[in-house]
Amino acid sequence: MNVADMDDLAARLNAAGGRAVDDPRQADLVMVNTCTVRAKAEEKAYSFFGELKHLRRADGSRPLLVGMGCVVNKQREELAKRFKHLDLWLDFSDPDGVLAALRQAFAPLSELDLDAEFTPALDTGLSPLRFVTAIRGCNHGCAYCVVPRARGPQRDVPLKRIIAEAQALERAGAPDLAVLGQNILAYGTTSGDRRRRFIELMETLLAETGFRWITYLTSLPGDLTEEICERIVAHPRITPLLHLPLQSGSDRVLADMRRGYDMNHYRRIVAYARQCRPDLYLTTDLLVGFPTETEADFRATLLAAEEIGFDDAFMFAYSERPGTPAARKYGDPLPRAEKLDRLHELIARQREWGKLRNHRFIGQRLAVIVEHVDGAVAVARTSFNKPVHLPAAGLKAGEYALTEITSAKVSSFAGNAVP
Ligand code: SF4
């Protein structure tokens, strides 16, 4: 979401006459967007804020320094006291709000007549994936998660605007589209008649744009229905990537996490999605060391991961996030070493299972989008977002190509372009 926000913001600043520079010493405006989902990301933000203290341009002047996003939302006053050299603190990162605040604080923008309905052309080069944001914030309230507090309640972007942004991306040459929301399946529940409109959102995008590949992220398993599997997951222009965060294989821990589904639902809906979409590429998030997780619960997660068969997984050890329901109710009783032991075991096992599953692609021909060409080597990505390394001969960044996969690791493939 942060990358999508910054892409959007960069496009708007470009349209207002700005240009991105590689060296902050050449910038008039430096914006630092922050993430608080993991403690490590938060520490990185503090360290970066500290480094900005001595930033000066060639003529000795300082650029306008802006700290924004989730970390600011959590502790604006402490940050303002600790890093006095920053000029502006914004406790959000949605582009409309940031731009409005910048117009007050940054003279070059205040004089411009910005188009409120501007849809990003997004030729910013910040990210190879092309995003539109459909939902900001989240209403779900998982016990361990800071997002509802840091990013606020769910706000749906109007369908008309999403379509206009997607069409602008298409005109600008984006080869594919990713539609984003913390729980994208809940689209529609906070606007208009409050009915779920995820299917309508995706079917309108399919009808109103010509993208060959459309991806949606992220899906809360409890909201994935058979109708969505039939109408969206199975659609040939929707990519086979389904990111469906399981988090734990223990029903008791899932309930303590307030995830809103159990293992029976997860198993059943994944089986149905695979029936609708035999080439489904299933990825997940797994969180070990939740405060109420016992050794037996952790074993249940290992069993579930093996049984369900994830093609890839993002795996984390629980870290207490102040202000969350889990922090208030349970604290963080498990020793860090124990959480890390569980995490390392899970990563090792999942890597083996993922590697075996990904071997099914060896010898297959897959369409890819070429992302970079660097001398003799190109990096492309499949419709399920797996990097493929291949000889660059004749390939151009931004184009589709056909590759034959020659080897498959968990995190990337190698292949050759075929006619
Ligand atoms: S669905 Fe749960 S984990 Fe995801 S953003 Fe919302 S509260 Fe956080």
Boltz pocket constraint, residues with backbone or C-beta under 6 A from the ligand:
constraints:
  - pocket:
      binder: B
      contacts: [[A, 138], [A, 139], [A, 140], [A, 141], [A, 142], [A, 145], [A, 146], [A, 147], [A, 148], [A, 182], [A, 183], [A, 220]]
      max_distance: 6.0
